[in-house]
Amino acid sequence: MPEAFRTALRAQLAILANGADFTDTDDLFESGAIKSLHLIELIAFVEDTFRIELHERDVFEGRLRSVEQLLRLVAERRSVA
C-alpha cells in the first residue's frame, strides 16, 4: 500500500477526529477519536479517494475501525478491481 494512501487517510481522519490523537492500530470509534456520525463521511472519503466500494458488512464486521484495517481493506478491494 503506497504511503500516500496512508497519509491521505490519516489527514482525513485527523479532520474528523477534531485533533484527537490516534495510532494506526487504535480503534477510532472506541477511543472516541471518531464519532459514529462521522461514519458516512469516512465511507464517502474512502470510496471517492481510493475508488473502491464499501459494503454494509464492512461496517458490521468492524473493518473500518482503525487506519490499519482501512488500509488493508483498500488494498484488498483495489487488487480485485
C-alpha positions in Angstrom: 0.0 0.0 0.0 1.6 3.3 -1.0 2.5 5.7 1.8 0.4 8.4 0.0 -2.7 6.3 0.8 -1.9 6.2 4.4 -1.1 9.9 4.5 -4.3 10.8 2.8 -6.4 8.6 5.1 -4.7 9.9 8.2 -5.2 13.5 7.1 -8.9 13.0 6.6 -9.3 11.1 9.9 -7.4 13.9 11.7 -10.1 16.3 10.4 -12.9 14.0 11.5 -11.2 13.4 14.9 -11.0 17.1 15.5 -7.4 17.0 16.6 -7.7 13.8 18.8 -4.5 11.7 18.7 -4.7 8.2 17.4 -2.3 5.5 16.1 -2.7 3.2 13.1 -3.9 0.4 15.3 -6.2 2.4 17.6 -9.9 1.6 17.4 -11.0 5.0 16.2 -14.6 4.7 17.4 -13.9 3.0 20.8 -11.2 5.5 21.6 -13.6 8.4 20.8 -11.3 9.8 18.1 -14.1 9.4 15.6 -17.8 9.7 16.4 -20.3 7.3 14.8 -22.0 10.3 13.0 -18.7 10.7 11.0 -19.0 7.2 9.6 -20.8 8.3 6.5 -18.2 11.0 5.8 -15.4 8.4 6.3 -17.1 5.9 3.9 -17.6 8.6 1.3 -14.0 9.7 1.6 -12.6 6.2 1.3 -14.8 5.3 -1.7 -14.1 8.6 -3.6 -10.4 8.8 -2.8 -9.4 5.1 -3.3 -12.1 4.3 -5.9 -13.5 1.3 -4.2 -16.9 0.3 -3.0 -17.6 -0.3 0.7 -20.4 -2.5 1.9 -22.6 -2.6 5.0 -20.9 -5.8 6.0 -17.6 -3.9 6.2 -19.1 -1.8 8.9 -20.8 -4.6 10.7 -17.6 -6.7 10.6 -15.5 -3.9 12.1 -13.3 -3.4 9.0 -13.4 0.4 9.3 -12.3 0.7 12.9 -8.6 1.6 12.5 -6.2 3.0 10.0 -4.5 -0.4 9.7 -7.8 -2.1 9.0 -8.9 0.5 6.5 -5.7 0.3 4.5 -5.9 -3.5 4.4 -9.5 -3.2 3.1 -8.4 -0.7 0.5 -5.6 -2.9 -0.6 -7.9 -5.9 -0.9 -10.5 -4.1 -2.9 -8.0 -2.4 -5.2 -6.3 -5.7 -6.0 -9.6 -7.2 -7.0 -10.7 -4.3 -9.3 
